[in-house]
Structure formats: structure tokens, C-alpha cells
Amino acid sequence: MGGMFKGMGGMPGMPGQGSSKGHKVYEKATALKVNFKDVAGCEEAKLEIMEFVNFLKNPEHYRNLGAKIPRGAILQGPPGTGKTLLAKATAGEAGVPFLSISGSEFMEMFVGVGPNRVREMFKDAREQAPCIVFIDEIDAIGGKRGQGGMGGHDERANTLNQLLVEMDGFSTGAADVVVLAGTNREDTLDPALLRPGRFDRQIYVGAPDIKGRVSIFMVHLKPLKTDLVLLDLAKKMATMTPGFTGADIANVCNEAALIAARHDCKSVEEHHFEQAIERVVGGLEKKSRVLSPQEKRTVAYHEAGHAISGWYLEHAHPLLKVSIVPRGKGALGYAMYLPKELSLHTTDQLLDMICMTLGGRASEQIIFGKISTGASDDLRKVTQWVYGMIIQYGMNPQVGHLSFDLNQNPYIKPFSEQTSHLIDAEARQYVEEAYARTIQLLTEKRADVELVAEELLKNEVLTKEDMVRLLGDRPWGEKSTYDELVAGTGGDMEDTSVPEGLKNLKDELDAKDAAELVEEDKREKGTSA
Ligand code: ADP
């Protein structure tokens, strides 16, 4: 078949069929330079994974105790949180080969290709044992069987079956092959994959919290040339980047260096990092300002409405910055806030957030007497929150303490027609009340709205300090520095301790890292001398 298509001028997009990689579609690396110290902000996941390293290095220690070695683990979590990096670090630290493939590459339109690739890869892996096999996007093959799929669904089932057969085969062959897999949608995996002896460990790698972000910033700040104190900088940046993943942070650090280079600076400075964060959040600044003066005024008053309503609402998030510089991702302006780290919100907090989000449209209504399409994104958020409060969080007294799962079956509502009407009516009521409250607040504070909007038209960007200059301190105390945010959480850095059984390994790894640093130092001195 391959020959046939080659004859047709090498149809593109058919890896494995006459592609340059030959028939091997997986990548193989024998000496990876990735270490555990390159992965930060996910200590729990690292601990779990460290056990695999220990096992690959000292299998007898486990066998002597009669322990069965876990076959594999599924790393689950949002994209960019370091799943691939963790798998690589495991191979790097254990000093074993790393075979990786993406689940989607098993899926071809030809019958039999998928299972064949699985067979081949595992054959290779057994020859190289001890080694690590990493299957990214395992949901592409490991989705629940019998739920259909885009064509080739039998092929997928066959591929999955072959994978199961191979993994089961290990237990008899006792080859030291660890299979790691990555996915961001574990809920869709076939239960057969998660059975003991297969991927019996599921390791969740989530977005890092504020302490985790400090550690990740420390990793990615290291290679940059800057005169700033790294730890202070990392803490400040971690405070400003809630919700960022490791990949976002790596991106921010690199962007900052690029921005510094663009301005021909000798070292990366703090405002470069701030610009980089804005860029990662909002996209590129648009040079061509196609907004008419009237539109610009609308944007300024819209953003001022958000800023002022947030300023005077007790439970609204602390404001970081308001800007009316248009940015790539369709935003004409934005108000940047410091959201809470954890998603435990009370009704009051949610209602204040809804008011603040409606503040943009309310301000347009008050000042210009008409509204614009600029609020669609705000309204979408509000709708989501309001329905969430009623349907998921049981916060509405009329509907009661109920939580409905809408994802189970998209075609059948899990509640009656009557409840459905009630939910809609309550949702509308919440939004109407919130909007009325916001209108009232902003009518009272109209002078402040005008002050901030006019200043925005002049300067385009206002920071929190500017706001304090214009309005005085915010009436509600707020936590906004790193130390305030981590107060009472036991230490201000990530907990990196390990259990007894892994201490030896950790000491060994630390010693190796230290030795490497010394080596590097020597080399640098050698080259500079
Ligand atoms: P995933 O596989 O979870 O989608 P990756 O492991 O491919 O994410 O991460 C992409 C890049 O982001 C990495 O190469 C690394 O530079 C950075 N990164 C992600 N998570 C972390 C982390 N926890 N610590 C340090 N760097 C990280």
C-alpha cells in the first residue's frame, strides 16, 4: 500500500507510509538531559513519579519485599502543566532510554496500522529495557470503547486492545519497562486501561498554586540575564499570574527576555516581565488603532465602569491594571484583576463579581444612554456564573440544594420542564438585580467613573497605584502581596520533603545536581580565564 501511494507523489500527512522517519513513528532518546529540578510546582506528582525512578534504579529493593512493580501511570491534567516534562525527567534521572509517541499517531486510516505500531514499539521497548515508554494524548486511542468515534472506530478498539495485551504481557515477561501516558481528559478513558497491572496509577498534575509558581519561575528565570534578586522577582511574578501553567510561565520568561532584547537592554528588568505577562494574557498590542474617537470613549467608560464597581464592592477581586490599548485576542480594553487562588466562593463573592462584570455595560448605559456589543464576553461570563450558582452549586433557595450534572447526556436535561422554567426565571432575576445594583452604585459614583475614564483616555493604562492616586485607598482592605497571600499556609515556599523510602534517592539526585553545578562553574571559569 505504501508503494502505491508513493507512486502518487508521496501523499503528505501519512507518517509511517514512506515518511522520512521510515516505519518508526515514535521518537527515541537515549541520554535525556531533563532532571527533576527542571520540573517544579507539582511536588505531589513528582513524589509519585520519583518512585518509578527508584524502581528502575533498584528493582531488587522492591522485589525483595514482595512488592509488585506498578506497570505504568497516567499523568492527567490541563495542557502545559508539565506532564511530558515529568515523564522525560523520570527517564533523565533514571538514565534510561525514553520512547515517546503521541496517541494520535497510532490512528491511521489503514486497518491494522495502529495495532502494528503498538506491537513494534513494545518490542523495541523490551529490547531496550529498562526504559520508559511515554504515550501522549492517550485518549486518542484509550477512549471508552463502543462510544463511536470519527470513523475507524474498530481500528481504535483494535489498537487499544493491542496496547492492553502488550501491557499485560509485561507481567509475565518481567521486563523493566515503565509505561507513562499523558491526557487532559481522563474521564473519557476506557476503564480497562485503569485496571491494576496496567495504568494502575493516576497522577493528577494540575495548574500550580502561588508557591508552585514561585518554584517554576525560579526554574525559568535561571537562564535569563538580569540584575534583579531572583526570589523576590519570582514571588512578585507568581502573585501576578494566577491560573498560569508551567508552559505559560516559561513563555512569560522568554517573552520578557525577547522584549528586553527588542529595546536593546543589557539585562531583563521588571517592567519587561510585566509587559510579557500582559502579552501572554491578552495577545499582541495592536499598532493600528482603527477605533474612532467615539468608540475609544466608549471603551474607556466601559473599562472605568468595571474598575469603579470593583473598587467599591467589598468582595470584588483586587485590581491590578486597567488598559484601553487594543490587543490581539479581540479585546479592545481590559481590566486585569488578581483572582483568588482557590475556587471556593461564597454567594456574596459571586454576586459582587457579577456586578463588577456588568459594570462595563452599566457605565455605558449611564454615561451614553445606550449600550454596545462590547459587553458580550462579560455577559457570557455572567451567564455561566449565574447558571452555575443555580444548577451546580445549589445556591438558589427556590431550586434548592441540588446539583445537576449537565455533561452526562447532552440531549436529556436532568431536571423536569418545570424546574427548567424555574432555573431560567431565577437566573434572569439574579442578573436583573445585579444590574440594578450596579447601575445604582455607578450612578452614585459617576464622578469617579468620569475621572478614571478621562485619565484612561489620556494615558491608556492605569495601574493600581494610579487608581489610589485618583480615588484614595480602596475602602476594603485587600490581600495583594505575596506574603499576605501565603500567610497562614505554613511556610512561604513549596514543601519539597520526601518520605523515608525516597530519601536516599533524593540525596543521590541532589548530590548529582550539586556536582553538575560545580562542573559548570569550573567550565565557565575555564572559558572566561
Ligand atoms: P504537558 O505535557 O503537560 O502539556 P509540557 O510538559 O509539554 O506540558 O510543558 C511544556 C513546557 O512548559 C515545558 O517544556 C516547560 O518548559 C514548561 N513547563 C510546564 N510545566 C512545568 C513545570 N511544572 N515546571 C517547569 N516547567 C514547566
Boltz pocket constraint, residues with backbone or C-beta under 6 A from the ligand:
constraints:
  - pocket:
      binder: B
      contacts: [[A, 38], [A, 39], [A, 40], [A, 41], [A, 42], [A, 77], [A, 78], [A, 79], [A, 80], [A, 81], [A, 82], [A, 83], [A, 84], [A, 85], [A, 86], [A, 182], [A, 216], [A, 219], [A, 245], [A, 246], [A, 247], [A, 248], [A, 250]]
      max_distance: 6.0
